[in-house]
Amino acid sequence: MSQPLVFSGDRTAIRQKVMKSLPPAGTRIRNAFNGETFIFTHVDEGASEFQCDVFIEAGGMKTGTGRQHLHPDADEEFIVKAGKLKLMVDGEWRMLAPGERFRVQRGVPHLFRNGHEGETVFTTKFTPAQQFLRFFLNMSLNMANHPEWYDERGEPPLVLRALALHAFAGHGYGAGIPIWLQKVLFAALTPIALLQGYSLAMPPRRLEAPPDKWAAPKLERDL
């Protein structure tokens, strides 16, 4: 069985399980479970905010678990470029059209879905940046390169979710459950995740020296 592909901006296929340094701007990583592609338009760990584009394929991201999440220390802004984005904020749905934006304040529960049957493109922006660049690189790379770790909906096992959210503490939590309890649970489950063979595709910056530049992996041309 061939390995899943992670696409860079020039559409050459990168077969790389773990990123030891940051990718070039324009890197695209597709989630085959829900037809969502992260486009890492801004790759700058010194920036005060983090932003990237998200492309949702026709028919993609129409359903999900329905669980809202929150970011306790950062605001998230959604800016629609094309299509329609359906955004739930604190339990209430709203629809965003091209050119419209909405800022979700830190600590407010939310989730998003594709708002129609066609394609949707939007920019997501986090202020302050924290380490959301690495957070989303880790999430998207693991889903692209280890689909066997996820169920048919693309949901990770609890221990893998705990591993990521413990490593990137303060970036995201489920709504409706005390954050302190989630922190305790994630810390307890992290060693179990490691023992079961799960890993981070992109660790937070505190676990390694900041990369000087992109170390290009071996490339293979699309067939």
N, C-alpha and C positions, 0 to 999 in steps of 0.2 A: 504494500500500500504506500503510495507516495505521500510525502509530507505536505501538510497544508502550506500555502504560500502567503508570504507577507510582501506586499508591494510597496516599493518606494515611489517617489514622485515621477520617475521616468518609466514606470511600469516594468522595470526589470524585477525578477523574482529574487527575494532574499530568503535563503533557507538558513535561519539563525534562531536557535531555541532560546538563547539568553543574550540580551544586549548588555555588553560590558561598557559601552559608551553610548552617547545619545545619537540618534539617527539624524539625517539631514532634514531640513524643512521641506515639507511636501510629501513626506512619507505617509502612505495610506495603508491602513490595516483593517481588513474586512472581518466582520463577525458573520459566519455562514449560518448561524442559528436564526438570526432575525433580520438579515439583510442590511445591517448597519455598518458603515465604514467611517472610521476616524481618520481625518486628514490633519496631520500635525503641521499646521501652517506656521506656527511660531515655536521655535525650539531655542529658548533662551532662559536659562535658570537664574539669570540675574534680573529678569523683568519683574516689575511690581505686580503684574497680573498675568494670568495664563489664559490663552484662548486657542481654540482649534475649531475646525469645521467638522460637521457631521453630515454624511450623506446617507439618506434612507431610501432604499430601493422601492420600486412600485410594489405594494403589498407588504412591505416590511414594517416591523415595529407596530403592528396593529393590536397585538395583545401582549399580555405579560402577567406577572403575578398580582399586579394591582397594589403592591406594597409601596408606600411612599418612603422616601429617604430624606435626610437632611445633612447639611454641611454646617457644623456649629461655629466655625471660625471664618467663613468666607461667604460672600454674596455670589450668586450665579445669575448671569444675564443670558437670556435666549434672544437671538436676533435672527429672524427668518429671512433667508435669501430667495428661496423658491419653494413652491408647494404650500402645504399647510401643516402647522404644528399644533397638536392638541396637548395642552399643558394643564395638569392638575396642581393647584396650589392650595395647601391646607384643606384638602378634601373637595375643592370646587374646580370644575373644568372651565377652561377658556380656550378659544381658538385664535391662533396667530396667523396672519397672512403675510405675504412678502412685504418687507419694509417695516413690519411691526416688531416690537421688542417688549420683553418683560423682564424685570429684575426681581429675582427671588432673594429676599433678605436672609442673611445667615440664621440658621436655626429653624427656618420655616419648612415643613414637610412638602415634598413635591415629587412629581414624576412626569414623564412626557411620552407621547405616542405620535405616530404618523397620523395626521389629521384627515387623510384622504387615501384613495387607492393608488395615486401616482407617486412620483418621486418627490422627496423633500430635502432641502439643504438648509442648514442653519449653523450659526456660529454660537458656541457656548463660551462664556467668558467668566473667569473666577477672579475675584478681588478680595484679599490679596492672593498671590499666586500659590503660596505654600509650596507643596510639591505635587501639584495636580498633573504636571507634565509627566512625571514618572509614574504617578498613580494610574493614569489612563494608558500609558505605554504598557505597564505591567498587566493590567486587566485585558487589554485588547490582544497583546501578544500571547498570553496564556490561552485565551479562547481560540485564537487562530492556530496555534501550534500544538495544543493539547486538547482537542475536542473530546477525547475519551474521558476527560476529567469532568465533563458536564452532562446533565441530563438532556432529554430531547427538547426541552424549552431553552436550553442554554444556561440553566441555573447551576452554580457550583455547589459541591457538598459543603456543609457547614464548616468543616475544618479548613477547607481551602479559603472560604470567605473570611474566616477568622485570621488565618495567616496573613492575608493581604491587609485587612483592616487594622490588625494589631501593628504591622510594620508601618502603615501609613496612619497612625493614630491621629485623630482630630480632623480627618478629611471627610469621612462619611459614616453615617449610622442609620439604622432603621428607625422609622418613626414609631412612636407609641410604646417604646421600651426604654427605660431609663438608661442614659448613656453610660453611667458608672457601671451598671450591670453588664452592658455589652462589652465594656473594656475588660472587666474581670473574666468574662466568658472567653473573649478572644485571646487573652493572655494564657488562659488555661489550655485552650485547644491548639495553640500554635505548636508546641512540641509534638503533639500527636500528628498534626499535619505533616511536619517534617519527617517523622518516623514512617509515615505512610507513603513517603516519596514525593509529596507536593513541594513546589518551590516557587520563588518569585522570578519572573522573567526580567524584571527591572527593579532592583532594590532601591529603597530611598537613599538619598544622598549621604546621610549620616553613616551608612554602612560601608561606604567606599569613598575613595578620593574623587573629587569632581573631575570628569573627563576633560582633557585638553581639547580634543577634537574627535571627530568621527573616525573610527577605525573600520574601514570598508571591509565587509565580509566577502566571501567568494560569491560571485554572481552567476546566475544561470539565466539565459535568455528564455522568454516565453516560447512555448512550442505552438 
